[in-house]
Amino acid sequence: MQTYRGPLYTDQQVARLKPANPLSWVNVLIEGTTYLDMFDPDNYCLFPKHELEQQFEGWTILESVYQTFSAPREMVKEFVTVIAEHPLRLAVEKQA
């Protein structure tokens, strides 16, 4: 699971993941999460709901799943999991 400290940091972290991984699986907390006991609210933020898919523009999104989990004190944790494949990975496989 990735957690990020703000929009600029988010862009940098996702950009760092992409070149090293032609097939990326990323799971993040998104807006709507009310249980944040594990984070310092001054140093972390939640992804907007569709931000992660947008970060993989130009890639093939193989799966995008939204999940809600119960948390203590009637709170919730909202996640999105995206599995994305870089177009060059597909081209290499077709050549093989």
C-alpha positions as CSV (number, residue, x, y, z in Angstrom):
1,M,0.0,0.0,0.0
2,Q,1.3,3.4,-0.9
3,T,0.6,6.5,1.2
4,Y,1.4,10.0,0.1
5,R,2.1,13.4,1.6
6,G,0.4,15.6,-0.9
7,P,-0.4,16.1,-4.6
8,L,3.2,16.9,-5.7
9,Y,4.6,14.0,-3.6
10,T,1.9,11.7,-5.0
11,D,2.9,12.5,-8.6
12,Q,6.6,11.9,-7.8
13,Q,5.9,8.6,-6.1
14,V,3.7,7.2,-8.8
15,A,6.2,8.4,-11.5
16,R,9.0,6.6,-9.6
17,L,7.0,3.3,-9.5
18,K,6.1,3.3,-13.2
19,P,9.5,3.1,-15.1
20,A,10.7,0.3,-12.8
21,N,7.5,-1.8,-13.2
22,P,6.0,-2.4,-16.6
23,L,3.2,-4.2,-14.8
24,S,2.2,-2.2,-11.7
25,W,-0.1,-3.1,-8.9
26,V,-0.9,-0.2,-6.6
27,N,-3.2,0.0,-3.6
28,V,-4.0,3.4,-1.9
29,L,-6.3,5.0,0.6
30,I,-8.8,7.4,-1.0
31,E,-11.0,10.2,0.0
32,G,-13.9,8.9,2.0
33,T,-11.6,7.2,4.5
34,T,-12.5,8.3,8.0
35,Y,-10.1,6.0,10.0
36,L,-6.7,7.7,9.9
37,D,-5.3,6.7,13.3
38,M,-2.2,5.2,11.6
39,F,-1.3,8.5,10.0
40,D,-0.3,12.0,11.1
41,P,-3.0,14.1,9.5
42,D,-0.5,17.0,9.1
43,N,1.8,14.9,6.9
44,Y,-0.5,12.7,4.8
45,C,-3.4,13.1,2.5
46,L,-5.8,10.8,0.8
47,F,-6.0,10.3,-3.0
48,P,-9.0,11.8,-4.8
49,K,-11.2,8.9,-5.9
50,H,-10.1,8.6,-9.5
51,E,-6.6,10.0,-9.2
52,L,-4.7,6.8,-9.3
53,E,-6.2,5.7,-12.6
54,Q,-5.3,9.2,-14.0
55,Q,-1.7,8.7,-12.9
56,F,-1.6,5.7,-15.3
57,E,-2.9,7.5,-18.3
58,G,-1.6,5.8,-21.5
59,W,-1.2,2.5,-19.7
60,T,-3.7,-0.4,-20.0
61,I,-5.8,-0.5,-16.8
62,L,-6.2,-4.3,-16.3
63,E,-8.2,-3.8,-13.1
64,S,-9.5,-1.0,-10.9
65,V,-11.3,-2.1,-7.8
66,Y,-12.8,0.1,-5.0
67,Q,-13.2,-1.4,-1.6
68,T,-14.6,-0.2,1.7
69,F,-13.6,-1.8,5.0
70,S,-15.0,-1.3,8.5
71,A,-12.6,0.2,11.0
72,P,-12.8,0.9,14.7
73,R,-15.3,3.4,16.1
74,E,-17.7,3.0,13.2
75,M,-15.2,4.5,10.8
76,V,-14.2,3.2,7.4
77,K,-11.1,2.7,5.2
78,E,-11.7,3.3,1.5
79,F,-9.2,1.8,-1.0
80,V,-8.6,1.7,-4.7
81,T,-6.4,-1.0,-6.2
82,V,-5.2,-0.5,-9.7
83,I,-3.3,-3.0,-11.9
84,A,-1.9,-1.4,-15.0
85,E,0.3,-2.6,-17.8
86,H,2.7,-0.3,-19.7
87,P,2.1,-0.4,-23.5
88,L,5.8,-1.3,-24.2
89,R,5.4,-4.5,-22.2
90,L,2.6,-5.6,-24.6
91,A,4.8,-4.7,-27.6
92,V,7.7,-6.8,-26.3
93,E,5.4,-9.8,-25.6
94,K,4.0,-9.6,-29.1
95,Q,7.6,-9.7,-30.6
96,A,8.6,-12.7,-28.5
